Amino acid sequence: MIRFSDVSLEKNGHVILRGINLSITERRVGIIGRNGSGKSSFARLFNGIEKPSRGEVRFEDATGSGELRRHVGFVFQNPDNQIVYPIVTEDLAFGLKNLKLPKSEINHRIDQVLERLAIGHLRDRLTHELSGGEKQLVALAGVLVMQPRMIVFDEPTTLLDLWNKQRLMSTLAELDQPIVVVSHDLELLADFDRILHVENGDIIDDGQPGPVIAGYVDRSKC
């Protein structure tokens, strides 16, 4: 469970989010809202990329940026912002080496994740030569090798064509970890367990996908 207790976020005197109080225990949670609503900033609070100006974010007994990052993985909208090394396996090993794991454990984790995502054929590929869909899966693999207990995705389908979008949707459905997904793609979120609608820094609706998404669509009409 992750809990937000009276969480607010301000930047340069501008209020981004205000007074968020909620707990998340569901396996698949979506976050929707217009551009500039604060939804991406909200997502980045989950694993400490953003730090609250006030209040506390707690994952079970963990709090603070360093502790949150050990438990909550984050997949960026653009995988180029996440992939660092030129060879796929080098990139996947990067975070594991920082954990001071033995080489045998590093190789074992990489092999497991490549098999799990069915991308073993990419292990020795140059990352800059990968397609958008392949990069998104490698970015996800880089999170999974760290064995997080929750994963947050920021607009994961934005850069994908239809085939890669369907592949990613299937992958998300099969993940063991609870996921939180920020997305404008309402189809992607239609069968999730819970949807949070963020507007002007507040969570204005929270519940089952059907009514929350319908309310969002109604508010978006000109």
N, C-alpha and C positions, 0 to 999 in steps of 0.2 A: 504494500500500500504506500502511496505517496500522498502527502498532505501539505496543503498550502494554508498557512495561518496568517491572516491579515496582511497579505503580501501586496506591496505597492512597488512600482518601478518608475523612477524619474530620471530624465536625462536633460542636462543643461536647462533645468528649471521647467521642463515640459513633462507633464504626467503621461506616461505610457500605459500603465496599468494601475488600478486602484482597488485596495481592500478586498483581495481575492481570498475567500475562505471555502475550501472544498477538499474532499478526499477522493482518491481514485483507486478503486479496487477491481474494476472491470478489466477484461482481457484486451478489448479493442475499443479505443476511444478516439473519436475524431474531433478536430477543432476547425471551425469554419468562421468566416468573417470577411468583410471587405478589405481591400488593400489599405494599409495604414490603421487598421482597427486595433493592432497590438497583439494579434494572434501568434506571429512568429517570435516576438519578444517573450510572450507567455511560454511558448514551447522551449525556448532557450533557458528558461528558469529551471526546467526539470533536471538538467544535469550540470547546472552551475556555469554555463557559458555566460549567462546574465546573472548578476547578483541582485537580490531585492534591495531596494532603498530602505524599505521597512518590512518587518514581518519575517517569516521563516518558511523555507521549503525543507521538508523532511521525508526521506525515503526510509521507512521503518525506523531504525535507530540512527540513521546517517543524516548529517546535515553539513552545510558548508560545501563550497565548490569542489574541493579535492575529494571528499567522501562521496558526494553525489556522482561524480564522474566514474568512480569505481563501480557503481551499481547501474547507472543509466547511460546507455549509449545514444549517440546522436548521428543521424544520417542527414547530410546537408542536401539542399535542393540541387546544387550543382556539384557533381562528384569531383570535378577538377579542384574544388576548394578543399577536398579531403584526401585525395591521392597525392602522395609526396614523392615516392620513389619511382624510377623508370621501369622496373620489372615488377610484375604482379606479386610474386612471392616475396620480394624485398619489401614491398609496401606492406604486405600482411604481417611481416615479421617485425616491423618497426616498433609498434606498441608493446609487443611481447618482449623484445629485448630490453625495453625500459623497465619491465617487471623483473629483470634479472633471471628469467626462466632458463633452464638448461636447454641446449640445442635440440635434444630429443623431444622435449615437450613442445617447443616451438614448432618443430616439423610435424608433430602429431596433430596439434591444433589446426595448423594450416591445411593438412591433408583432409581432416574431418570436415572443415568448412567448405573447401573446394568441392568435395564429394556431395555434401549436403545441398549446395546450390547448383550442382551439376555444371560447374565451370572449371573442372580440372584441366581442360584443354587450354585454358588461359594462363596457366601457372608461369610459363616462361615468356609470355608476351610482353611487348613494350606497352606501357599503360597509355601513352599518348596515341597509339595506333588503334585502341579499342573503340568500338561503337558507343553511342550514348547509353544504350541498354547494358552493354557489357561493363562500362564504367560504373553504372549504378549498382550492379551486382558486386563488383569488386569493392566498392565503397561499403556496401553492406557486409561483405565478408570481413573487411577490416574492423568493423564493429563486433561482429560475431566471434572472432577469434579471442576477443577480450573477455568473453563470457559474461556480458552484462545481464542484469536481472530484469531490465525493462529497456525498450528501444523507442526513441522518438524520431519521427520522420518529418522533415519540412518540405512540403510540396514534392513528393517523390516521383510523380508522373509528369511533371511539367515539361521535361525535355525528351519525353519518350514517344515513339510512334505507337500505334494501336497494338501491334504484336508484342512489343516490349512492355507496354502497360499491362496487358493481360498476363504476361509472365510474372511481372512484379506483383500483381494482385494475388496470383496463386501462391507466390513465395511468402507474402505477408500472412496469408491465411494459414500457412503451415508452420509458422514460427512458434517455438515453445514459449517465448517470452511475451508478456503483455506488451502491447504497442500503443503509442499515441501518434496520430497522424494529422498534421496540418495540411489541408488541401482545399482547393477550389473545385476539385473533381467530386461532385456530389454522388456520382455513381459509385465511386470507390468506397464511399463511406456509408452507403445505403443499408448495408446489413451489419454495421458495427453495433456494439452493445450500448454505446452512449455517445451523444454529440454535445459539445459545448460551443455555443455561439457567442463570439466576442465582438463587441462593438464599442468604439470610443473608450477603450480601456476597461470596460466592464464585461462580465459574463452575464448576458441578458436572457439567455435561455439555456437549459440544461436538461437533457432527457433522452428519450428514445429517438432514433433517427427520423422516423416518419414525421412527427409533429414539429420537431426542431428544424429540420430541413425545409419543411413547408413554410414555417414562419419566416425563415431566412429568405426564401424565394419571394414571399409576399412583400417583405420589407425592401427588397431589392428592385421592385417594379417601379418604373418611372411614372 
